Amino acid sequence: MPIPGTRSPKRVEENTGAAGLTLTETDLAAIDKILPQGGFGARYVEGALPTWV
């Protein structure tokens, strides 16, 4: 999934290319093995987010 908010043209190109990526069942199984509970962690600590988020 493309990540918005990138700061360089190279990263925009990478993120745009990621939108066309198709994960296989093997890919998904490998991800599930590494992260069986899904993604975790927050980008920002609680209290550091702007009030409009």
PDB file of N, CA, C, O and CB in Angstrom:
ATOM      1  N   MET A   1       0.840  -1.158   0.000  1.00  0.00           N
ATOM      2  CA  MET A   1       0.000   0.000   0.000  1.00  0.00           C
ATOM      3  C   MET A   1       0.891   1.228   0.000  1.00  0.00           C
ATOM      4  O   MET A   1       1.814   1.321   0.809  1.00  0.00           O
ATOM      5  CB  MET A   1      -0.959  -0.006   1.203  1.00  0.00           C
ATOM      6  N   PRO A   2       0.634   2.160  -0.884  1.00  0.00           N
ATOM      7  CA  PRO A   2       1.434   3.377  -0.905  1.00  0.00           C
ATOM      8  C   PRO A   2       1.313   4.145   0.414  1.00  0.00           C
ATOM      9  O   PRO A   2       0.267   4.142   1.062  1.00  0.00           O
ATOM     10  CB  PRO A   2       1.009   4.267  -2.075  1.00  0.00           C
ATOM     11  N   ILE A   3       2.393   4.788   0.783  1.00  0.00           N
ATOM     12  CA  ILE A   3       2.415   5.547   2.028  1.00  0.00           C
ATOM     13  C   ILE A   3       2.412   7.036   1.703  1.00  0.00           C
ATOM     14  O   ILE A   3       3.361   7.539   1.101  1.00  0.00           O
ATOM     15  CB  ILE A   3       3.652   5.171   2.891  1.00  0.00           C
ATOM     16  N   PRO A   4       1.355   7.744   2.095  1.00  0.00           N
ATOM     17  CA  PRO A   4       1.313   9.185   1.821  1.00  0.00           C
ATOM     18  C   PRO A   4       2.283   9.943   2.714  1.00  0.00           C
ATOM     19  O   PRO A   4       2.719   9.429   3.744  1.00  0.00           O
ATOM     20  CB  PRO A   4      -0.106   9.728   2.015  1.00  0.00           C
ATOM     21  N   GLY A   5       2.612  11.143   2.326  1.00  0.00           N
ATOM     22  CA  GLY A   5       3.458  11.989   3.143  1.00  0.00           C
ATOM     23  C   GLY A   5       4.945  11.818   2.889  1.00  0.00           C
ATOM     24  O   GLY A   5       5.757  12.279   3.691  1.00  0.00           O
ATOM     25  N   THR A   6       5.320  11.178   1.811  1.00  0.00           N
ATOM     26  CA  THR A   6       6.732  10.992   1.512  1.00  0.00           C
ATOM     27  C   THR A   6       7.369  12.318   1.126  1.00  0.00           C
ATOM     28  O   THR A   6       6.676  13.241   0.697  1.00  0.00           O
ATOM     29  CB  THR A   6       6.916   9.963   0.391  1.00  0.00           C
ATOM     30  N   ARG A   7       8.666  12.416   1.273  1.00  0.00           N
ATOM     31  CA  ARG A   7       9.351  13.693   1.065  1.00  0.00           C
ATOM     32  C   ARG A   7      10.246  13.753  -0.165  1.00  0.00           C
ATOM     33  O   ARG A   7      10.770  14.819  -0.490  1.00  0.00           O
ATOM     34  CB  ARG A   7      10.164  14.004   2.253  1.00  0.00           C
ATOM     35  N   SER A   8      10.428  12.649  -0.843  1.00  0.00           N
ATOM     36  CA  SER A   8      11.323  12.704  -1.992  1.00  0.00           C
ATOM     37  C   SER A   8      10.670  12.057  -3.210  1.00  0.00           C
ATOM     38  O   SER A   8       9.857  11.142  -3.076  1.00  0.00           O
ATOM     39  CB  SER A   8      12.657  12.013  -1.670  1.00  0.00           C
ATOM     40  N   PRO A   9      11.033  12.539  -4.399  1.00  0.00           N
ATOM     41  CA  PRO A   9      10.475  11.943  -5.623  1.00  0.00           C
ATOM     42  C   PRO A   9      10.765  10.454  -5.738  1.00  0.00           C
ATOM     43  O   PRO A   9       9.929   9.700  -6.235  1.00  0.00           O
ATOM     44  CB  PRO A   9      11.022  12.654  -6.841  1.00  0.00           C
ATOM     45  N   LYS A  10      11.940  10.019  -5.284  1.00  0.00           N
ATOM     46  CA  LYS A  10      12.275   8.596  -5.356  1.00  0.00           C
ATOM     47  C   LYS A  10      11.305   7.773  -4.513  1.00  0.00           C
ATOM     48  O   LYS A  10      10.858   6.711  -4.945  1.00  0.00           O
ATOM     49  CB  LYS A  10      13.723   8.356  -4.889  1.00  0.00           C
ATOM     50  N   ARG A  11      10.982   8.246  -3.332  1.00  0.00           N
ATOM     51  CA  ARG A  11      10.045   7.525  -2.460  1.00  0.00           C
ATOM     52  C   ARG A  11       8.628   7.537  -3.039  1.00  0.00           C
ATOM     53  O   ARG A  11       7.898   6.556  -2.901  1.00  0.00           O
ATOM     54  CB  ARG A  11      10.041   8.145  -1.049  1.00  0.00           C
ATOM     55  N   VAL A  12       8.241   8.622  -3.676  1.00  0.00           N
ATOM     56  CA  VAL A  12       6.926   8.668  -4.326  1.00  0.00           C
ATOM     57  C   VAL A  12       6.868   7.590  -5.401  1.00  0.00           C
ATOM     58  O   VAL A  12       5.864   6.889  -5.527  1.00  0.00           O
ATOM     59  CB  VAL A  12       6.648  10.077  -4.941  1.00  0.00           C
ATOM     60  N   GLU A  13       7.932   7.459  -6.168  1.00  0.00           N
ATOM     61  CA  GLU A  13       7.994   6.437  -7.214  1.00  0.00           C
ATOM     62  C   GLU A  13       7.902   5.036  -6.610  1.00  0.00           C
ATOM     63  O   GLU A  13       7.177   4.184  -7.125  1.00  0.00           O
ATOM     64  CB  GLU A  13       9.293   6.580  -8.030  1.00  0.00           C
ATOM     65  N   GLU A  14       8.635   4.795  -5.519  1.00  0.00           N
ATOM     66  CA  GLU A  14       8.568   3.490  -4.856  1.00  0.00           C
ATOM     67  C   GLU A  14       7.163   3.210  -4.337  1.00  0.00           C
ATOM     68  O   GLU A  14       6.626   2.119  -4.526  1.00  0.00           O
ATOM     69  CB  GLU A  14       9.575   3.422  -3.702  1.00  0.00           C
ATOM     70  N   ASN A  15       6.576   4.206  -3.682  1.00  0.00           N
ATOM     71  CA  ASN A  15       5.243   4.018  -3.116  1.00  0.00           C
ATOM     72  C   ASN A  15       4.193   3.802  -4.193  1.00  0.00           C
ATOM     73  O   ASN A  15       3.286   2.987  -4.022  1.00  0.00           O
ATOM     74  CB  ASN A  15       4.864   5.211  -2.263  1.00  0.00           C
ATOM     75  N   THR A  16       4.305   4.521  -5.295  1.00  0.00           N
ATOM     76  CA  THR A  16       3.371   4.346  -6.405  1.00  0.00           C
ATOM     77  C   THR A  16       3.512   2.943  -6.984  1.00  0.00           C
ATOM     78  O   THR A  16       2.512   2.301  -7.306  1.00  0.00           O
ATOM     79  CB  THR A  16       3.613   5.412  -7.500  1.00  0.00           C
ATOM     80  N   GLY A  17       4.734   2.470  -7.116  1.00  0.00           N
ATOM     81  CA  GLY A  17       4.970   1.117  -7.621  1.00  0.00           C
ATOM     82  C   GLY A  17       4.392   0.059  -6.701  1.00  0.00           C
ATOM     83  O   GLY A  17       3.957  -0.996  -7.162  1.00  0.00           O
ATOM     84  N   ALA A  18       4.384   0.330  -5.404  1.00  0.00           N
ATOM     85  CA  ALA A  18       3.850  -0.629  -4.437  1.00  0.00           C
ATOM     86  C   ALA A  18       2.356  -0.855  -4.634  1.00  0.00           C
ATOM     87  O   ALA A  18       1.841  -1.920  -4.294  1.00  0.00           O
ATOM     88  CB  ALA A  18       4.117  -0.147  -3.017  1.00  0.00           C
ATOM     89  N   ALA A  19       1.657   0.136  -5.179  1.00  0.00           N
ATOM     90  CA  ALA A  19       0.212  -0.008  -5.404  1.00  0.00           C
ATOM     91  C   ALA A  19      -0.085  -1.113  -6.404  1.00  0.00           C
ATOM     92  O   ALA A  19      -1.165  -1.703  -6.369  1.00  0.00           O
ATOM     93  CB  ALA A  19      -0.388   1.311  -5.898  1.00  0.00           C
ATOM     94  N   GLY A  20       0.853  -1.400  -7.292  1.00  0.00           N
ATOM     95  CA  GLY A  20       0.651  -2.437  -8.296  1.00  0.00           C
ATOM     96  C   GLY A  20       1.156  -3.813  -7.878  1.00  0.00           C
ATOM     97  O   GLY A  20       1.070  -4.770  -8.646  1.00  0.00           O
ATOM     98  N   LEU A  21       1.680  -3.909  -6.665  1.00  0.00           N
ATOM     99  CA  LEU A  21       2.235  -5.165  -6.174  1.00  0.00           C
ATOM    100  C   LEU A  21       1.119  -6.132  -5.787  1.00  0.00           C
ATOM    101  O   LEU A  21       0.158  -5.743  -5.123  1.00  0.00           O
ATOM    102  CB  LEU A  21       3.160  -4.912  -4.976  1.00  0.00           C
ATOM    103  N   THR A  22       1.246  -7.371  -6.196  1.00  0.00           N
ATOM    104  CA  THR A  22       0.285  -8.404  -5.814  1.00  0.00           C
ATOM    105  C   THR A  22       1.004  -9.433  -4.956  1.00  0.00           C
ATOM    106  O   THR A  22       1.997 -10.026  -5.376  1.00  0.00           O
ATOM    107  CB  THR A  22      -0.363  -9.076  -7.070  1.00  0.00           C
ATOM    108  N   LEU A  23       0.491  -9.635  -3.756  1.00  0.00           N
ATOM    109  CA  LEU A  23       1.095 -10.613  -2.860  1.00  0.00           C
ATOM    110  C   LEU A  23       0.506 -11.986  -3.142  1.00  0.00           C
ATOM    111  O   LEU A  23      -0.707 -12.140  -3.289  1.00  0.00           O
ATOM    112  CB  LEU A  23       0.881 -10.218  -1.380  1.00  0.00           C
ATOM    113  N   THR A  24       1.380 -12.976  -3.213  1.00  0.00           N
ATOM    114  CA  THR A  24       0.950 -14.359  -3.432  1.00  0.00           C
ATOM    115  C   THR A  24       0.555 -14.979  -2.102  1.00  0.00           C
ATOM    116  O   THR A  24       0.781 -14.393  -1.043  1.00  0.00           O
ATOM    117  CB  THR A  24       2.070 -15.193  -4.114  1.00  0.00           C
ATOM    118  N   GLU A  25      -0.032 -16.162  -2.160  1.00  0.00           N
ATOM    119  CA  GLU A  25      -0.356 -16.892  -0.939  1.00  0.00           C
ATOM    120  C   GLU A  25       0.915 -17.186  -0.135  1.00  0.00           C
ATOM    121  O   GLU A  25       0.894 -17.162   1.095  1.00  0.00           O
ATOM    122  CB  GLU A  25      -1.095 -18.203  -1.276  1.00  0.00           C
ATOM    123  N   THR A  26       2.012 -17.462  -0.833  1.00  0.00           N
ATOM    124  CA  THR A  26       3.298 -17.706  -0.175  1.00  0.00           C
ATOM    125  C   THR A  26       3.770 -16.447   0.551  1.00  0.00           C
ATOM    126  O   THR A  26       4.246 -16.519   1.684  1.00  0.00           O
ATOM    127  CB  THR A  26       4.358 -18.163  -1.204  1.00  0.00           C
ATOM    128  N   ASP A  27       3.636 -15.294  -0.108  1.00  0.00           N
ATOM    129  CA  ASP A  27       4.004 -14.022   0.520  1.00  0.00           C
ATOM    130  C   ASP A  27       3.183 -13.791   1.785  1.00  0.00           C
ATOM    131  O   ASP A  27       3.727 -13.451   2.836  1.00  0.00           O
ATOM    132  CB  ASP A  27       3.802 -12.853  -0.466  1.00  0.00           C
ATOM    133  N   LEU A  28       1.874 -13.979   1.674  1.00  0.00           N
ATOM    134  CA  LEU A  28       0.988 -13.753   2.809  1.00  0.00           C
ATOM    135  C   LEU A  28       1.286 -14.714   3.956  1.00  0.00           C
ATOM    136  O   LEU A  28       1.210 -14.332   5.124  1.00  0.00           O
ATOM    137  CB  LEU A  28      -0.463 -13.895   2.377  1.00  0.00           C
ATOM    138  N   ALA A  29       1.625 -15.962   3.626  1.00  0.00           N
ATOM    139  CA  ALA A  29       1.976 -16.938   4.660  1.00  0.00           C
ATOM    140  C   ALA A  29       3.261 -16.524   5.366  1.00  0.00           C
ATOM    141  O   ALA A  29       3.369 -16.664   6.584  1.00  0.00           O
ATOM    142  CB  ALA A  29       2.131 -18.346   4.051  1.00  0.00           C
ATOM    143  N   ALA A  30       4.227 -16.022   4.621  1.00  0.00           N
ATOM    144  CA  ALA A  30       5.489 -15.581   5.222  1.00  0.00           C
ATOM    145  C   ALA A  30       5.249 -14.385   6.143  1.00  0.00           C
ATOM    146  O   ALA A  30       5.821 -14.315   7.231  1.00  0.00           O
ATOM    147  CB  ALA A  30       6.519 -15.217   4.125  1.00  0.00           C
ATOM    148  N   ILE A  31       4.419 -13.460   5.719  1.00  0.00           N
ATOM    149  CA  ILE A  31       4.082 -12.297   6.554  1.00  0.00           C
ATOM    150  C   ILE A  31       3.378 -12.763   7.819  1.00  0.00           C
ATOM    151  O   ILE A  31       3.686 -12.291   8.913  1.00  0.00           O
ATOM    152  CB  ILE A  31       3.189 -11.289   5.776  1.00  0.00           C
ATOM    153  N   ASP A  32       2.431 -13.689   7.675  1.00  0.00           N
ATOM    154  CA  ASP A  32       1.701 -14.198   8.824  1.00  0.00           C
ATOM    155  C   ASP A  32       2.634 -14.915   9.798  1.00  0.00           C
ATOM    156  O   ASP A  32       2.425 -14.861  11.010  1.00  0.00           O
ATOM    157  CB  ASP A  32       0.591 -15.139   8.368  1.00  0.00           C
ATOM    158  N   LYS A  33       3.649 -15.578   9.281  1.00  0.00           N
ATOM    159  CA  LYS A  33       4.613 -16.271  10.146  1.00  0.00           C
ATOM    160  C   LYS A  33       5.431 -15.257  10.947  1.00  0.00           C
ATOM    161  O   LYS A  33       5.726 -15.477  12.122  1.00  0.00           O
ATOM    162  CB  LYS A  33       5.553 -17.175   9.303  1.00  0.00           C
ATOM    163  N   ILE A  34       5.789 -14.158  10.309  1.00  0.00           N
ATOM    164  CA  ILE A  34       6.596 -13.131  10.969  1.00  0.00           C
ATOM    165  C   ILE A  34       5.751 -12.308  11.946  1.00  0.00           C
ATOM    166  O   ILE A  34       6.191 -11.994  13.052  1.00  0.00           O
ATOM    167  CB  ILE A  34       7.244 -12.209   9.924  1.00  0.00           C
ATOM    168  N   LEU A  35       4.532 -11.964  11.519  1.00  0.00           N
ATOM    169  CA  LEU A  35       3.643 -11.132  12.336  1.00  0.00           C
ATOM    170  C   LEU A  35       2.293 -11.826  12.513  1.00  0.00           C
ATOM    171  O   LEU A  35       1.301 -11.395  11.924  1.00  0.00           O
ATOM    172  CB  LEU A  35       3.451  -9.733  11.690  1.00  0.00           C
ATOM    173  N   PRO A  36       2.240 -12.888  13.310  1.00  0.00           N
ATOM    174  CA  PRO A  36       0.992 -13.649  13.431  1.00  0.00           C
ATOM    175  C   PRO A  36      -0.163 -12.840  14.018  1.00  0.00           C
ATOM    176  O   PRO A  36      -1.325 -13.166  13.776  1.00  0.00           O
ATOM    177  CB  PRO A  36       1.226 -14.864  14.283  1.00  0.00           C
ATOM    178  N   GLN A  37       0.132 -11.810  14.771  1.00  0.00           N
ATOM    179  CA  GLN A  37      -0.911 -10.967  15.357  1.00  0.00           C
ATOM    180  C   GLN A  37      -1.181  -9.729  14.505  1.00  0.00           C
ATOM    181  O   GLN A  37      -1.947  -8.854  14.909  1.00  0.00           O
ATOM    182  CB  GLN A  37      -0.516 -10.547  16.772  1.00  0.00           C
ATOM    183  N   GLY A  38      -0.559  -9.649  13.333  1.00  0.00           N
ATOM    184  CA  GLY A  38      -0.702  -8.467  12.494  1.00  0.00           C
ATOM    185  C   GLY A  38       0.302  -7.410  12.897  1.00  0.00           C
ATOM    186  O   GLY A  38       1.186  -7.661  13.716  1.00  0.00           O
ATOM    187  N   GLY A  39       0.166  -6.227  12.319  1.00  0.00           N
ATOM    188  CA  GLY A  39       1.067  -5.123  12.649  1.00  0.00           C
ATOM    189  C   GLY A  39       0.853  -4.678  14.081  1.00  0.00           C
ATOM    190  O   GLY A  39      -0.206  -4.914  14.663  1.00  0.00           O
ATOM    191  N   PHE A  40       1.840  -4.048  14.636  1.00  0.00           N
ATOM    192  CA  PHE A  40       1.717  -3.585  16.010  1.00  0.00           C
ATOM    193  C   PHE A  40       2.573  -2.347  16.189  1.00  0.00           C
ATOM    194  O   PHE A  40       3.443  -2.049  15.370  1.00  0.00           O
ATOM    195  CB  PHE A  40       2.128  -4.689  17.015  1.00  0.00           C
ATOM    196  N   GLY A  41       2.317  -1.639  17.259  1.00  0.00           N
ATOM    197  CA  GLY A  41       3.087  -0.443  17.561  1.00  0.00           C
ATOM    198  C   GLY A  41       2.457   0.790  16.944  1.00  0.00           C
ATOM    199  O   GLY A  41       1.724   0.714  15.958  1.00  0.00           O
ATOM    200  N   ALA A  42       2.750   1.889  17.529  1.00  0.00           N
ATOM    201  CA  ALA A  42       2.223   3.163  17.052  1.00  0.00           C
ATOM    202  C   ALA A  42       3.370   4.007  16.525  1.00  0.00           C
ATOM    203  O   ALA A  42       4.505   3.912  16.992  1.00  0.00           O
ATOM    204  CB  ALA A  42       1.460   3.911  18.176  1.00  0.00           C
ATOM    205  N   ARG A  43       3.048   4.822  15.556  1.00  0.00           N
ATOM    206  CA  ARG A  43       4.073   5.702  15.010  1.00  0.00           C
ATOM    207  C   ARG A  43       4.428   6.793  16.020  1.00  0.00           C
ATOM    208  O   ARG A  43       5.586   7.191  16.141  1.00  0.00           O
ATOM    209  CB  ARG A  43       3.599   6.329  13.685  1.00  0.00           C
ATOM    210  N   TYR A  44       3.420   7.263  16.737  1.00  0.00           N
ATOM    211  CA  TYR A  44       3.627   8.333  17.712  1.00  0.00           C
ATOM    212  C   TYR A  44       3.196   7.853  19.088  1.00  0.00           C
ATOM    213  O   TYR A  44       2.254   7.071  19.211  1.00  0.00           O
ATOM    214  CB  TYR A  44       2.846   9.611  17.312  1.00  0.00           C
ATOM    215  N   VAL A  45       3.875   8.315  20.108  1.00  0.00           N
ATOM    216  CA  VAL A  45       3.443   7.989  21.454  1.00  0.00           C
ATOM    217  C   VAL A  45       2.170   8.754  21.761  1.00  0.00           C
ATOM    218  O   VAL A  45       1.962   9.857  21.257  1.00  0.00           O
ATOM    219  CB  VAL A  45       4.544   8.312  22.487  1.00  0.00           C
ATOM    220  N   GLU A  46       1.327   8.168  22.584  1.00  0.00           N
ATOM    221  CA  GLU A  46       0.078   8.822  22.927  1.00  0.00           C
ATOM    222  C   GLU A  46       0.356  10.166  23.588  1.00  0.00           C
ATOM    223  O   GLU A  46       1.258  10.287  24.417  1.00  0.00           O
ATOM    224  CB  GLU A  46      -0.766   7.930  23.848  1.00  0.00           C
ATOM    225  N   GLY A  47      -0.414  11.156  23.219  1.00  0.00           N
ATOM    226  CA  GLY A  47      -0.213  12.493  23.747  1.00  0.00           C
ATOM    227  C   GLY A  47       0.615  13.362  22.820  1.00  0.00           C
ATOM    228  O   GLY A  47       0.626  14.585  22.961  1.00  0.00           O
ATOM    229  N   ALA A  48       1.321  12.735  21.860  1.00  0.00           N
ATOM    230  CA  ALA A  48       2.137  13.508  20.937  1.00  0.00           C
ATOM    231  C   ALA A  48       1.371  13.834  19.648  1.00  0.00           C
ATOM    232  O   ALA A  48       1.847  14.609  18.818  1.00  0.00           O
ATOM    233  CB  ALA A  48       3.420  12.746  20.609  1.00  0.00           C
ATOM    234  N   LEU A  49       0.194  13.244  19.488  1.00  0.00           N
ATOM    235  CA  LEU A  49      -0.579  13.494  18.270  1.00  0.00           C
ATOM    236  C   LEU A  49      -1.257  14.860  18.337  1.00  0.00           C
ATOM    237  O   LEU A  49      -1.640  15.324  19.411  1.00  0.00           O
ATOM    238  CB  LEU A  49      -1.632  12.385  18.059  1.00  0.00           C
ATOM    239  N   PRO A  50      -1.399  15.494  17.179  1.00  0.00           N
ATOM    240  CA  PRO A  50      -2.151  16.752  17.175  1.00  0.00           C
ATOM    241  C   PRO A  50      -3.599  16.489  17.572  1.00  0.00           C
ATOM    242  O   PRO A  50      -4.091  15.370  17.424  1.00  0.00           O
ATOM    243  CB  PRO A  50      -2.087  17.431  15.780  1.00  0.00           C
ATOM    244  N   THR A  51      -4.265  17.485  18.063  1.00  0.00           N
ATOM    245  CA  THR A  51      -5.640  17.325  18.556  1.00  0.00           C
ATOM    246  C   THR A  51      -6.610  17.006  17.439  1.00  0.00           C
ATOM    247  O   THR A  51      -7.684  16.472  17.714  1.00  0.00           O
ATOM    248  CB  THR A  51      -6.093  18.579  19.274  1.00  0.00           C
ATOM    249  N   TRP A  52      -6.281  17.310  16.183  1.00  0.00           N
ATOM    250  CA  TRP A  52      -7.203  17.071  15.075  1.00  0.00           C
ATOM    251  C   TRP A  52      -7.146  15.642  14.576  1.00  0.00           C
ATOM    252  O   TRP A  52      -7.949  15.277  13.717  1.00  0.00           O
ATOM    253  CB  TRP A  52      -6.905  18.012  13.939  1.00  0.00           C
ATOM    254  N   VAL A  53      -6.234  14.811  15.072  1.00  0.00           N
ATOM    255  CA  VAL A  53      -6.128  13.422  14.613  1.00  0.00           C
ATOM    256  C   VAL A  53      -7.180  12.577  15.261  1.00  0.00           C
ATOM    257  O   VAL A  53      -7.254  11.376  15.001  1.00  0.00           O
ATOM    258  CB  VAL A  53      -4.749  12.848  14.905  1.00  0.00           C
TER     259      VAL A  53
END
